[in-house]
Amino acid sequence: MKIRYMLAAAVVATTTGPALAQTQPSVEIQRGNDTTTVTGTNTVIATVIAIDPTTRTVTLKNRNGKTEELKAGEQVRNFDQLKIGDVVTTEYREARSLSLRKTSGPRSSSERQILLPAASGAKPGGTIRREVTIVGDVVAIDANGKHITIRGPQGRENVLVDPEQLRDIHVGDQVEIVRSEAVAISVTPGVAN
């Protein structure tokens, strides 16, 4: 996803890549009057075991002993605050909401991005969030009543929905989908392994 690439340039990147992935994501479902939101979260914790200030490369090791080298771009504030033994916690969260607010008008898509870097003088880290809102037409509803297909401005998107929501949705209705991704990285002092 785009956010993972953008993160590497913006904050110390400890992506949820295969080398450091160590936890199962948690999934939470929240139901409101006209909205159901499904949120998945994955947290990765690793320890800084090496730092190369010349190349701005940090080597991280997770609890399972797997290591990964990551390069921090020039945009990463406070790189010099990193120390061997620091604990880096990365939380990746993706949420998808389906609003049953029926609308009319053209299909549309909008995106906004928010970057909150670490404060000056603090350990590197921060949060980056991306939110995409799509207004599209319902073009299909599966026979099991768990998926709908939306035609937005860029084409089709298959969306998992709460079957309870489908009682008021029909082919031809227009709905709004909000998808958000966020990555939060924090670095805390720790003891080298």
N, CA, C and O atoms as a DFTB+ gen file, in Angstrom:
772 C
 N C O
     1  1       0.828      -1.169       0.000
     2  2       0.000       0.000       0.000
     3  2       0.877       1.237       0.000
     4  3       2.014       1.200       0.470
     5  1       0.358       2.316      -0.519
     6  2       1.105       3.557      -0.625
     7  2       1.665       4.031       0.699
     8  3       2.780       4.551       0.758
     9  1       0.904       3.856       1.749
    10  2       1.315       4.424       3.028
    11  2       2.630       3.823       3.507
    12  3       3.435       4.522       4.122
    13  1       2.859       2.557       3.240
    14  2       4.109       1.926       3.674
    15  2       5.295       2.549       2.963
    16  3       6.342       2.752       3.578
    17  1       5.156       2.860       1.672
    18  2       6.232       3.489       0.927
    19  2       6.481       4.904       1.447
    20  3       7.627       5.310       1.639
    21  1       5.403       5.646       1.673
    22  2       5.532       7.022       2.148
    23  2       6.159       7.050       3.534
    24  3       6.899       7.977       3.861
    25  1       5.874       6.057       4.339
    26  2       6.393       6.006       5.685
    27  2       7.913       5.923       5.694
    28  3       8.565       6.547       6.530
    29  1       8.470       5.167       4.780
    30  2       9.919       4.996       4.749
    31  2      10.631       6.327       4.592
    32  3      11.717       6.521       5.138
    33  1      10.035       7.230       3.862
    34  2      10.649       8.532       3.654
    35  2      10.329       9.503       4.778
    36  3      11.042      10.491       4.955
    37  1       9.287       9.249       5.533
    38  2       8.814      10.230       6.497
    39  2       9.269       9.965       7.933
    40  3       9.579      10.903       8.667
    41  1       9.311       8.705       8.333
    42  2       9.691       8.369       9.702
    43  2      10.553       7.124       9.667
    44  3      10.682       6.497       8.615
    45  1      11.142       6.752      10.780
    46  2      11.965       5.545      10.796
    47  2      11.078       4.388      10.400
    48  3      10.138       4.046      11.118
    49  1      11.370       3.781       9.262
    50  2      10.472       2.782       8.696
    51  2      10.732       1.422       9.308
    52  3      11.797       0.834       9.117
    53  1       9.770       0.936      10.030
    54  2       9.805      -0.426      10.560
    55  2       8.551      -1.101      10.084
    56  3       7.698      -1.478      10.887
    57  1       8.429      -1.257       8.793
    58  2       7.210      -1.769       8.194
    59  2       6.860      -3.129       8.754
    60  3       7.656      -3.776       9.436
    61  1       5.662      -3.537       8.448
    62  2       5.209      -4.854       8.875
    63  2       5.611      -5.880       7.827
    64  3       4.834      -6.776       7.497
    65  1       6.797      -5.753       7.317
    66  2       7.324      -6.662       6.301
    67  2       7.558      -8.041       6.867
    68  3       7.451      -8.243       8.077
    69  1       7.880      -9.003       6.004
    70  2       7.985     -10.384       6.440
    71  2       9.083     -10.635       7.454
    72  3       8.938     -11.529       8.288
    73  1      10.169      -9.891       7.419
    74  2      11.261     -10.164       8.349
    75  2      10.879      -9.830       9.779
    76  3      11.287     -10.530      10.705
    77  1      10.103      -8.773       9.974
    78  2       9.772      -8.376      11.326
    79  2       8.352      -8.698      11.742
    80  3       8.010      -8.565      12.917
    81  1       7.523      -9.115      10.812
    82  2       6.140      -9.430      11.186
    83  2       6.147     -10.548      12.211
    84  3       6.714     -11.611      11.960
    85  1       5.533     -10.328      13.353
    86  2       5.582     -11.336      14.406
    87  2       4.267     -11.514      15.127
    88  3       4.119     -12.453      15.910
    89  1       3.321     -10.650      14.889
    90  2       2.062     -10.773      15.609
    91  2       0.926     -10.965      14.628
    92  3       0.994     -10.524      13.481
    93  1      -0.112     -11.623      15.087
    94  2      -1.316     -11.755      14.278
    95  2      -2.102     -10.463      14.397
    96  3      -2.190      -9.885      15.480
    97  1      -2.666     -10.012      13.303
    98  2      -3.447      -8.775      13.400
    99  2      -4.717      -9.008      14.208
   100  3      -5.287     -10.099      14.205
   101  1      -5.144      -7.958      14.898
   102  2      -6.421      -8.027      15.580
   103  2      -7.467      -7.381      14.681
   104  3      -7.157      -6.467      13.916
   105  1      -8.684      -7.848      14.772
   106  2      -9.776      -7.323      13.954
   107  2     -10.902      -6.911      14.885
   108  3     -11.297      -7.653      15.784
   109  1     -11.406      -5.712      14.647
   110  2     -12.490      -5.180      15.466
   111  2     -13.607      -4.712      14.537
   112  3     -13.347      -4.090      13.507
   113  1     -14.844      -5.014      14.907
   114  2     -16.002      -4.587      14.119
   115  2     -16.858      -3.690      14.993
   116  3     -17.247      -4.068      16.098
   117  1     -17.150      -2.489      14.485
   118  2     -18.017      -1.552      15.197
   119  2     -19.228      -1.268      14.325
   120  3     -19.098      -0.960      13.140
   121  1     -20.402      -1.376      14.922
   122  2     -21.637      -1.120      14.188
   123  2     -22.295       0.131      14.743
   124  3     -22.435       0.296      15.954
   125  1     -22.696       1.008      13.829
   126  2     -23.431       2.211      14.192
   127  2     -24.784       2.176      13.522
   128  3     -25.174       1.152      12.961
   129  1     -25.506       3.280      13.573
   130  2     -26.832       3.331      12.953
   131  2     -26.776       3.009      11.470
   132  3     -27.486       2.117      11.005
   133  1     -25.958       3.710      10.731
   134  2     -25.885       3.517       9.283
   135  2     -24.495       3.144       8.821
   136  3     -24.223       3.163       7.621
   137  1     -23.609       2.806       9.738
   138  2     -22.227       2.544       9.368
   139  2     -21.705       1.326      10.107
   140  3     -21.967       1.143      11.296
   141  1     -20.966       0.499       9.392
   142  2     -20.206      -0.579      10.013
   143  2     -18.756      -0.356       9.652
   144  3     -18.430      -0.120       8.488
   145  1     -17.878      -0.430      10.646
   146  2     -16.454      -0.221      10.420
   147  2     -15.703      -1.471      10.853
   148  3     -15.888      -1.962      11.966
   149  1     -14.861      -1.979       9.971
   150  2     -13.986      -3.112      10.278
   151  2     -12.573      -2.570      10.333
   152  3     -12.105      -1.947       9.380
   153  1     -11.884      -2.807      11.454
   154  2     -10.534      -2.293      11.655
   155  2      -9.595      -3.448      11.949
   156  3      -9.862      -4.276      12.819
   157  1      -8.506      -3.494      11.221
   158  2      -7.455      -4.477      11.466
   159  2      -6.206      -3.764      11.957
   160  3      -5.821      -2.730      11.412
   161  1      -5.570      -4.316      12.988
   162  2      -4.371      -3.702      13.556
   163  2      -3.288      -4.757      13.691
   164  3      -3.553      -5.885      14.106
   165  1      -2.071      -4.383      13.337
   166  2      -0.924      -5.260      13.499
   167  2       0.178      -4.455      14.168
   168  3       0.507      -3.355      13.724
   169  1       0.749      -4.999      15.236
   170  2       1.808      -4.316      15.967
   171  2       3.091      -5.131      15.862
   172  3       3.088      -6.351      16.030
   173  1       4.181      -4.435      15.582
   174  2       5.491      -5.068      15.486
   175  2       6.422      -4.354      16.452
   176  3       6.494      -3.125      16.464
   177  1       7.129      -5.123      17.258
   178  2       8.083      -4.559      18.215
   179  2       9.460      -5.120      17.890
   180  3       9.623      -6.330      17.732
   181  1      10.442      -4.243      17.791
   182  2      11.804      -4.667      17.470
   183  2      12.789      -3.806      18.255
   184  3      12.454      -2.722      18.733
   185  1      14.008      -4.316      18.372
   186  2      15.071      -3.616      19.082
   187  2      16.142      -3.183      18.096
   188  3      16.495      -3.931      17.184
   189  1      16.657      -1.977      18.280
   190  2      17.748      -1.476      17.442
   191  2      19.014      -2.205      17.864
   192  3      19.424      -2.132      19.022
   193  1      19.646      -2.925      16.898
   194  2      20.882      -3.654      17.226
   195  2      22.097      -3.066      16.528
   196  3      23.229      -3.390      16.887
   197  1      21.881      -2.204      15.534
   198  2      23.006      -1.546      14.863
   199  2      22.507      -0.272      14.193
   200  3      21.369      -0.187      13.733
   201  1      23.405       0.723      14.154
   202  2      23.093       1.997      13.508
   203  2      24.309       2.411      12.692
   204  3      25.426       2.437      13.209
   205  1      24.099       2.731      11.429
   206  2      25.162       3.263      10.584
   207  2      24.793       4.695      10.230
   208  3      23.997       4.921       9.318
   209  1      25.368       5.676      10.946
   210  2      24.979       7.062      10.711
   211  2      25.386       7.574       9.325
   212  3      24.758       8.499       8.809
   213  1      26.405       7.002       8.723
   214  2      26.843       7.442       7.405
   215  2      25.790       7.154       6.347
   216  3      25.502       8.008       5.508
   217  1      25.216       5.960       6.380
   218  2      24.197       5.579       5.394
   219  2      22.783       5.740       5.954
   220  3      21.803       5.502       5.248
   221  1      22.680       6.144       7.220
   222  2      21.383       6.299       7.915
   223  2      20.602       4.983       7.895
   224  3      19.390       4.960       7.677
   225  1      21.333       3.887       8.128
   226  2      20.729       2.561       8.142
   227  2      20.615       2.079       9.579
   228  3      21.555       2.203      10.364
   229  1      19.458       1.529       9.913
   230  2      19.199       0.986      11.237
   231  2      18.895      -0.496      11.071
   232  3      18.115      -0.876      10.198
   233  1      19.503      -1.331      11.898
   234  2      19.203      -2.753      11.891
   235  2      18.339      -3.049      13.107
   236  3      18.688      -2.722      14.241
   237  1      17.196      -3.680      12.835
   238  2      16.242      -4.019      13.887
   239  2      16.144      -5.523      14.030
   240  3      16.290      -6.263      13.057
   241  1      15.895      -5.970      15.256
   242  2      15.739      -7.404      15.537
   243  2      14.463      -7.586      16.335
   244  3      14.249      -6.919      17.346
   245  1      13.602      -8.513      15.863
   246  2      12.363      -8.743      16.602
   247  2      12.572      -9.815      17.665
   248  3      13.666     -10.357      17.817
   249  1      11.506     -10.106      18.393
   250  2      11.596     -11.080      19.493
   251  2      11.890     -12.495      19.024
   252  3      12.357     -13.326      19.803
   253  1      11.618     -12.773      17.748
   254  2      11.897     -14.099      17.194
   255  2      13.305     -14.205      16.642
   256  3      13.682     -15.251      16.114
   257  1      14.090     -13.145      16.755
   258  2      15.475     -13.157      16.292
   259  2      15.666     -12.753      14.846
   260  3      16.797     -12.741      14.359
   261  1      14.594     -12.421      14.147
   262  2      14.718     -11.997      12.755
   263  2      15.179     -10.548      12.711
   264  3      14.775      -9.727      13.534
   265  1      16.038     -10.247      11.729
   266  2      16.559      -8.890      11.598
   267  2      16.188      -8.292      10.250
   268  3      15.926      -9.003       9.280
   269  1      16.173      -6.970      10.219
   270  2      15.911      -6.255       8.979
   271  2      16.651      -4.929       9.032
   272  3      16.632      -4.234      10.048
   273  1      17.308      -4.582       7.919
   274  2      17.966      -3.288       7.797
   275  2      17.027      -2.324       7.103
   276  3      16.426      -2.651       6.080
   277  1      16.907      -1.131       7.668
   278  2      16.032      -0.114       7.102
   279  2      16.793       1.189       6.980
   280  3      17.531       1.578       7.885
   281  1      16.609       1.856       5.862
   282  2      17.265       3.136       5.645
   283  2      16.286       4.261       5.971
   284  3      15.159       4.282       5.477
   285  1      16.730       5.183       6.800
   286  2      15.908       6.338       7.175
   287  2      16.265       7.483       6.241
   288  3      17.426       7.884       6.161
   289  1      15.282       8.006       5.542
   290  2      15.508       9.113       4.629
   291  2      15.914      10.370       5.380
   292  3      15.826      10.429       6.606
   293  1      16.358      11.370       4.638
   294  2      16.767      12.642       5.234
   295  2      15.618      13.344       5.939
   296  3      15.843      14.193       6.802
   297  1      14.384      12.994       5.577
   298  2      13.220      13.626       6.191
   299  2      12.986      13.143       7.627
   300  3      12.234      13.770       8.373
   301  1      13.615      12.048       8.014
   302  2      13.423      11.520       9.364
   303  2      14.100      12.457      10.348
   304  3      15.318      12.634      10.333
   305  1      13.293      13.044      11.190
   306  2      13.821      13.950      12.209
   307  2      14.500      13.169      13.314
   308  3      14.106      12.044      13.623
   309  1      15.513      13.760      13.906
   310  2      16.133      13.268      15.138
   311  2      16.808      11.905      14.998
   312  3      16.862      11.137      15.959
   313  1      17.319      11.606      13.810
   314  2      17.983      10.316      13.603
   315  2      19.102      10.113      14.627
   316  3      19.321       8.997      15.099
   317  1      19.807      11.191      14.968
   318  2      20.930      11.086      15.899
   319  2      20.502      10.735      17.323
   320  3      21.353      10.457      18.169
   321  1      19.204      10.743      17.600
   322  2      18.702      10.363      18.921
   323  2      18.607       8.844      19.089
   324  3      18.476       8.357      20.212
   325  1      18.671       8.091      17.989
   326  2      18.581       6.630      18.075
   327  2      19.804       6.055      18.759
   328  3      20.927       6.507      18.538
   329  1      19.574       5.062      19.586
   330  2      20.657       4.366      20.290
   331  2      20.450       2.868      20.164
   332  3      19.322       2.390      20.051
   333  1      21.561       2.129      20.184
   334  2      21.456       0.670      20.207
   335  2      20.730       0.280      21.489
   336  3      21.037       0.780      22.571
   337  1      19.760      -0.625      21.347
   338  2      18.945      -1.059      22.476
   339  2      17.590      -0.389      22.531
   340  3      16.699      -0.846      23.247
   341  1      17.417       0.711      21.767
   342  2      16.102       1.355      21.734
   343  2      15.067       0.370      21.208
   344  3      15.366      -0.471      20.360
   345  1      13.859       0.484      21.715
   346  2      12.759      -0.374      21.298
   347  2      11.872       0.422      20.341
   348  3      11.400       1.512      20.664
   349  1      11.659      -0.149      19.164
   350  2      10.844       0.496      18.137
   351  2       9.517      -0.271      18.040
   352  3       9.501      -1.475      17.785
   353  1       8.418       0.442      18.247
   354  2       7.091      -0.152      18.155
   355  2       6.378       0.462      16.960
   356  3       6.249       1.682      16.861
   357  1       5.920      -0.387      16.061
   358  2       5.185       0.065      14.887
   359  2       3.790      -0.527      14.944
   360  3       3.618      -1.734      15.113
   361  1       2.794       0.337      14.801
   362  2       1.414      -0.120      14.759
   363  2       0.832       0.281      13.410
   364  3       0.769       1.462      13.069
   365  1       0.410      -0.727      12.649
   366  2      -0.223      -0.480      11.354
   367  2      -1.706      -0.766      11.519
   368  3      -2.091      -1.836      11.990
   369  1      -2.537       0.197      11.129
   370  2      -3.979       0.037      11.286
   371  2      -4.667       0.379       9.973
   372  3      -4.389       1.407       9.357
   373  1      -5.564      -0.496       9.560
   374  2      -6.382      -0.233       8.379
   375  2      -7.837      -0.383       8.778
   376  3      -8.220      -1.363       9.417
   377  1      -8.645       0.595       8.397
   378  2     -10.068       0.557       8.712
   379  2     -10.860       0.798       7.447
   380  3     -10.460       1.581       6.586
   381  1     -11.977       0.122       7.343
   382  2     -12.864       0.320       6.201
   383  2     -14.279       0.485       6.743
   384  3     -14.785      -0.354       7.489
   385  1     -14.895       1.582       6.349
   386  2     -16.258       1.872       6.779
   387  2     -17.163       1.920       5.571
   388  3     -16.771       2.382       4.500
   389  1     -18.360       1.446       5.751
   390  2     -19.367       1.563       4.708
   391  2     -20.519       2.345       5.296
   392  3     -21.156       1.916       6.258
   393  1     -20.775       3.487       4.711
   394  2     -21.880       4.332       5.151
   395  2     -23.037       4.113       4.205
   396  3     -22.854       4.097       2.987
   397  1     -24.214       3.947       4.748
   398  2     -25.379       3.709       3.918
   399  2     -26.092       4.992       3.549
   400  3     -27.232       4.971       3.085
   401  1     -25.427       6.090       3.752
   402  2     -26.017       7.370       3.375
   403  2     -26.196       7.370       1.867
   404  3     -25.228       7.372       1.107
   405  1     -27.435       7.367       1.459
   406  2     -27.720       7.357       0.031
   407  2     -27.542       8.771      -0.488
   408  3     -28.040       9.732       0.098
   409  1     -26.827       8.883      -1.594
   410  2     -26.541      10.187      -2.172
   411  2     -26.917      10.156      -3.638
   412  3     -27.312       9.119      -4.170
   413  1     -26.794      11.280      -4.271
   414  2     -27.000      11.323      -5.716
   415  2     -25.937      12.247      -6.287
   416  3     -25.416      13.117      -5.590
   417  1     -25.627      12.053      -7.537
   418  2     -24.603      12.869      -8.167
   419  2     -23.520      12.004      -8.761
   420  3     -23.671      10.785      -8.850
   421  1     -22.436      12.617      -9.167
   422  2     -21.372      11.855      -9.824
   423  2     -20.591      10.994      -8.836
   424  3     -20.490      11.305      -7.650
   425  1     -20.041       9.900      -9.367
   426  2     -19.131       9.086      -8.560
   427  2     -17.895       9.943      -8.286
   428  3     -17.480      10.738      -9.128
   429  1     -17.313       9.770      -7.095
   430  2     -16.160      10.601      -6.757
   431  2     -15.219       9.852      -5.835
   432  3     -15.570       8.843      -5.224
   433  1     -14.018      10.384      -5.758
   434  2     -12.997       9.842      -4.873
   435  2     -12.173      11.011      -4.356
   436  3     -11.797      11.903      -5.117
   437  1     -11.900      10.999      -3.074
   438  2     -11.036      12.032      -2.505
   439  2     -10.075      11.373      -1.528
   440  3     -10.365      10.320      -0.960
   441  1      -8.932      12.009      -1.344
   442  2      -7.904      11.455      -0.471
   443  2      -7.285      12.578       0.329
   444  3      -7.081      13.684      -0.173
   445  1      -6.987      12.274       1.593
   446  2      -6.235      13.231       2.398
   447  2      -5.198      12.463       3.191
   448  3      -5.384      11.302       3.555
   449  1      -4.095      13.157       3.447
   450  2      -2.983      12.541       4.152
   451  2      -2.524      13.477       5.254
   452  3      -2.429      14.688       5.056
   453  1      -2.240      12.905       6.415
   454  2      -1.797      13.686       7.556
   455  2      -0.501      13.070       8.073
   456  3      -0.440      11.868       8.329
   457  1       0.530      13.891       8.226
   458  2       1.818      13.446       8.744
   459  2       2.105      14.211      10.021
   460  3       2.118      15.442      10.034
   461  1       2.333      13.470      11.093
   462  2       2.677      14.062      12.378
   463  2       4.041      13.522      12.802
   464  3       4.108      12.480      13.453
   465  1       5.137      14.212      12.446
   466  2       6.470      13.711      12.789
   467  2       6.786      13.907      14.272
   468  3       6.063      14.597      14.991
   469  1       7.863      13.294      14.706
   470  2       8.301      13.442      16.095
   471  2       8.685      14.897      16.355
   472  3       9.097      15.621      15.448
   473  1       8.544      15.296      17.589
   474  2       8.939      16.650      17.976
   475  2      10.451      16.786      17.878
   476  3      11.185      15.809      18.029
   477  1      10.900      17.985      17.628
   478  2      12.324      18.255      17.533
   479  2      13.009      17.876      18.838
   480  3      12.557      18.261      19.916
   481  1      14.101      17.121      18.742
   482  2      14.854      16.699      19.915
   483  2      14.391      15.389      20.526
   484  3      15.082      14.839      21.383
   485  1      13.249      14.878      20.115
   486  2      12.725      13.617      20.652
   487  2      13.275      12.443      19.844
   488  3      13.971      12.636      18.847
   489  1      12.962      11.245      20.277
   490  2      13.326      10.058      19.505
   491  2      12.573      10.103      18.177
   492  3      11.480      10.666      18.110
   493  1      13.146       9.511      17.107
   494  2      12.429       9.482      15.828
   495  2      11.103       8.742      15.969
   496  3      10.933       7.919      16.869
   497  1      10.193       9.032      15.098
   498  2       8.891       8.376      15.120
   499  2       7.841       9.312      14.569
   500  3       8.154      10.319      13.933
   501  1       6.623       8.979      14.814
   502  2       5.532       9.816      14.360
   503  2       4.396       8.980      13.833
   504  3       4.377       7.758      13.982
   505  1       3.448       9.656      13.214
   506  2       2.264       9.002      12.669
   507  2       2.005       9.543      11.275
   508  3       2.148      10.738      11.014
   509  1       1.623       8.645      10.395
   510  2       1.181       9.057       9.077
   511  2      -0.157       8.377       8.838
   512  3      -0.319       7.184       9.093
   513  1      -1.109       9.153       8.346
   514  2      -2.458       8.620       8.132
   515  2      -2.938       9.021       6.745
   516  3      -2.682      10.131       6.278
   517  1      -3.628       8.108       6.105
   518  2      -4.195       8.348       4.777
   519  2      -5.648       7.906       4.814
   520  3      -5.967       6.828       5.315
   521  1      -6.520       8.742       4.284
   522  2      -7.943       8.423       4.258
   523  2      -8.471       8.635       2.846
   524  3      -8.261       9.690       2.248
   525  1      -9.152       7.632       2.320
   526  2      -9.735       7.697       0.980
   527  2     -11.242       7.536       1.120
   528  3     -11.718       6.597       1.758
   529  1     -11.991       8.457       0.519
   530  2     -13.451       8.400       0.523
   531  2     -13.921       8.211      -0.910
   532  3     -13.550       8.974      -1.802
   533  1     -14.737       7.190      -1.122
   534  2     -15.256       6.882      -2.454
   535  2     -16.772       6.907      -2.399
   536  3     -17.387       6.281      -1.535
   537  1     -17.360       7.629      -3.320
   538  2     -18.805       7.589      -3.503
   539  2     -19.034       6.842      -4.800
   540  3     -18.532       7.239      -5.851
   541  1     -19.791       5.762      -4.727
   542  2     -19.998       4.947      -5.917
   543  2     -21.384       4.332      -5.975
   544  3     -22.172       4.405      -5.031
   545  1     -21.646       3.731      -7.110
   546  2     -22.938       3.102      -7.362
   547  2     -22.867       1.614      -7.051
   548  3     -21.891       0.950      -7.401
   549  1     -23.899       1.088      -6.395
   550  2     -23.993      -0.347      -6.139
   551  2     -24.393      -1.004      -7.459
   552  3     -25.468      -0.735      -7.993
   553  1     -23.512      -1.875      -7.984
   554  2     -23.795      -2.531      -9.268
   555  2     -24.108      -4.012      -9.102
   556  3     -24.631      -4.639     -10.023
   557  1     -23.793      -4.582      -7.930
   558  2     -24.101      -5.999      -7.701
   559  2     -24.132      -6.277      -6.208
   560  3     -23.424      -5.645      -5.424
   561  1     -24.968      -7.237      -5.834
   562  2     -25.030      -7.743      -4.465
   563  2     -24.977      -9.258      -4.573
   564  3     -25.785      -9.857      -5.283
   565  1     -24.024      -9.892      -3.869
   566  2     -23.894     -11.345      -4.009
   567  2     -25.074     -12.076      -3.375
   568  3     -25.793     -11.520      -2.545
   569  1     -25.257     -13.315      -3.774
   570  2     -26.396     -14.116      -3.325
   571  2     -26.358     -14.387      -1.826
   572  3     -27.404     -14.552      -1.198
   573  1     -25.148     -14.435      -1.245
   574  2     -25.022     -14.686       0.190
   575  2     -25.282     -13.436       1.018
   576  3     -25.420     -13.520       2.238
   577  1     -25.351     -12.281       0.372
   578  2     -25.632     -11.047       1.091
   579  2     -24.506     -10.566       1.965
   580  3     -24.752      -9.926       2.987
   581  1     -23.256     -10.861       1.587
   582  2     -22.114     -10.420       2.381
   583  2     -21.183      -9.489       1.613
   584  3     -20.308      -8.861       2.210
   585  1     -21.356      -9.396       0.325
   586  2     -20.498      -8.540      -0.506
   587  2     -21.364      -7.705      -1.437
   588  3     -22.405      -8.149      -1.921
   589  1     -20.909      -6.502      -1.669
   590  2     -21.512      -5.692      -2.718
   591  2     -20.388      -5.215      -3.624
   592  3     -19.239      -5.096      -3.198
   593  1     -20.723      -4.949      -4.854
   594  2     -19.746      -4.404      -5.789
   595  2     -20.139      -2.970      -6.061
   596  3     -21.275      -2.677      -6.436
   597  1     -19.183      -2.082      -5.865
   598  2     -19.379      -0.647      -6.040
   599  2     -18.623      -0.216      -7.284
   600  3     -17.485      -0.637      -7.495
   601  1     -19.242       0.623      -8.114
   602  2     -18.525       1.231      -9.234
   603  2     -18.245       2.666      -8.838
   604  3     -19.145       3.503      -8.766
   605  1     -16.965       2.927      -8.583
   606  2     -16.516       4.276      -8.253
   607  2     -15.874       4.904      -9.477
   608  3     -15.977       4.351     -10.572
   609  1     -15.220       6.033      -9.324
   610  2     -14.631       6.716     -10.473
   611  2     -13.479       5.937     -11.118
   612  3     -13.208       6.133     -12.302
   613  1     -12.799       5.067     -10.379
   614  2     -11.688       4.306     -10.939
   615  2     -12.075       2.880     -11.335
   616  3     -11.199       2.102     -11.712
   617  1     -13.322       2.523     -11.264
   618  2     -13.714       1.171     -11.637
   619  2     -14.531       0.509     -10.554
   620  3     -15.348       1.150      -9.894
   621  1     -14.304      -0.788     -10.374
   622  2     -15.112      -1.576      -9.437
   623  2     -14.311      -1.930      -8.195
   624  3     -13.088      -2.073      -8.220
   625  1     -15.054      -2.063      -7.120
   626  2     -14.460      -2.477      -5.861
   627  2     -15.442      -3.403      -5.161
   628  3     -16.613      -3.060      -4.992
   629  1     -14.969      -4.575      -4.754
   630  2     -15.794      -5.534      -4.037
   631  2     -15.652      -5.251      -2.543
   632  3     -14.532      -5.186      -2.035
   633  1     -16.744      -5.087      -1.847
   634  2     -16.713      -4.669      -0.451
   635  2     -17.456      -5.669       0.409
   636  3     -18.593      -6.032       0.110
   637  1     -16.811      -6.117       1.483
   638  2     -17.460      -6.970       2.477
   639  2     -18.327      -6.085       3.358
   640  3     -17.865      -5.053       3.846
   641  1     -19.564      -6.471       3.564
   642  2     -20.470      -5.658       4.375
   643  2     -21.127      -6.502       5.446
   644  3     -21.106      -7.731       5.392
   645  1     -21.701      -5.835       6.403
   646  2     -22.496      -6.461       7.434
   647  2     -23.843      -6.806       6.795
   648  3     -24.516      -5.908       6.290
   649  1     -24.260      -8.081       6.800
   650  2     -25.534      -8.447       6.166
   651  2     -26.715      -7.609       6.655
   652  3     -27.677      -7.406       5.914
   653  1     -26.653      -7.124       7.885
   654  2     -27.714      -6.277       8.420
   655  2     -27.867      -4.998       7.598
   656  3     -28.976      -4.487       7.441
   657  1     -26.768      -4.489       7.080
   658  2     -26.814      -3.259       6.284
   659  2     -27.490      -3.473       4.931
   660  3     -28.075      -2.543       4.375
   661  1     -27.415      -4.663       4.414
   662  2     -27.909      -4.909       3.061
   663  2     -29.426      -4.872       2.947
   664  3     -29.962      -4.824       1.840
   665  1     -30.115      -4.895       4.064
   666  2     -31.574      -4.897       3.965
   667  2     -32.094      -3.605       3.350
   668  3     -33.202      -3.585       2.814
   669  1     -31.319      -2.528       3.414
   670  2     -31.741      -1.251       2.850
   671  2     -30.983      -0.873       1.577
   672  3     -31.158       0.231       1.060
   673  1     -30.149      -1.773       1.070
   674  2     -29.344      -1.455      -0.110
   675  2     -29.824      -2.258      -1.297
   676  3     -30.133      -3.445      -1.181
   677  1     -29.884      -1.600      -2.436
   678  2     -30.318      -2.248      -3.668
   679  2     -29.377      -1.844      -4.793
   680  3     -28.726      -0.801      -4.735
   681  1     -29.316      -2.687      -5.817
   682  2     -28.534      -2.337      -6.997
   683  2     -29.063      -1.005      -7.515
   684  3     -30.274      -0.815      -7.628
   685  1     -28.164      -0.094      -7.826
   686  2     -28.528       1.234      -8.301
   687  2     -28.403       2.315      -7.241
   688  3     -28.344       3.499      -7.572
   689  1     -28.361       1.920      -5.948
   690  2     -28.161       2.908      -4.880
   691  2     -26.734       3.443      -4.940
   692  3     -25.842       2.809      -5.504
   693  1     -26.536       4.601      -4.359
   694  2     -25.198       5.171      -4.264
   695  2     -24.807       5.175      -2.786
   696  3     -25.598       5.569      -1.930
   697  1     -23.584       4.736      -2.494
   698  2     -23.110       4.659      -1.114
   699  2     -21.734       5.282      -1.006
   700  3     -21.082       5.573      -2.009
   701  1     -21.308       5.480       0.222
   702  2     -19.996       6.056       0.488
   703  2     -19.142       5.050       1.243
   704  3     -19.602       4.447       2.213
   705  1     -17.904       4.866       0.807
   706  2     -16.945       3.981       1.468
   707  2     -15.804       4.856       1.951
   708  3     -15.299       5.689       1.199
   709  1     -15.394       4.675       3.194
   710  2     -14.238       5.392       3.714
   711  2     -13.213       4.354       4.139
   712  3     -13.496       3.492       4.971
   713  1     -12.024       4.443       3.564
   714  2     -10.939       3.524       3.908
   715  2      -9.806       4.365       4.479
   716  3      -9.396       5.353       3.869
   717  1      -9.302       3.982       5.638
   718  2      -8.189       4.727       6.215
   719  2      -7.094       3.767       6.621
   720  3      -7.348       2.632       7.025
   721  1      -5.873       4.247       6.504
   722  2      -4.690       3.509       6.922
   723  2      -3.887       4.429       7.818
   724  3      -3.842       5.637       7.590
   725  1      -3.263       3.878       8.820
   726  2      -2.408       4.682       9.680
   727  2      -1.246       3.831      10.158
   728  3      -1.400       2.642      10.439
   729  1      -0.090       4.455      10.244
   730  2       1.080       3.811      10.819
   731  2       1.608       4.745      11.893
   732  3       1.873       5.919      11.633
   733  1       1.756       4.223      13.090
   734  2       2.323       4.995      14.187
   735  2       3.597       4.309      14.643
   736  3       3.616       3.099      14.868
   737  1       4.662       5.090      14.778
   738  2       5.947       4.533      15.200
   739  2       6.407       5.288      16.439
   740  3       6.405       6.519      16.474
   741  1       6.796       4.536      17.440
   742  2       7.355       5.157      18.626
   743  2       8.664       4.455      18.975
   744  3       8.811       3.250      18.767
   745  1       9.602       5.216      19.503
   746  2      10.886       4.670      19.909
   747  2      11.064       5.004      21.380
   748  3      10.953       6.161      21.784
   749  1      11.342       3.973      22.180
   750  2      11.560       4.177      23.604
   751  2      12.921       3.612      23.979
   752  3      13.376       2.642      23.373
   753  1      13.578       4.206      24.973
   754  2      14.862       3.662      25.396
   755  2      14.687       2.235      25.881
   756  3      13.667       1.887      26.476
   757  1      15.676       1.431      25.625
   758  2      15.599       0.042      26.051
   759  2      16.972      -0.472      26.384
   760  3      17.954       0.270      26.359
   761  1      17.034      -1.745      26.694
   762  2      18.283      -2.400      27.040
   763  2      18.661      -3.289      25.873
   764  3      17.832      -4.075      25.414
   765  1      19.866      -3.193      25.387
   766  2      20.320      -4.031      24.277
   767  2      20.264      -5.487      24.684
   768  3      20.540      -5.843      25.829
   769  1      19.895      -6.341      23.704
   770  2      19.823      -7.788      23.970
   771  2      21.182      -8.400      23.978
   772  3      21.314      -9.606      24.185
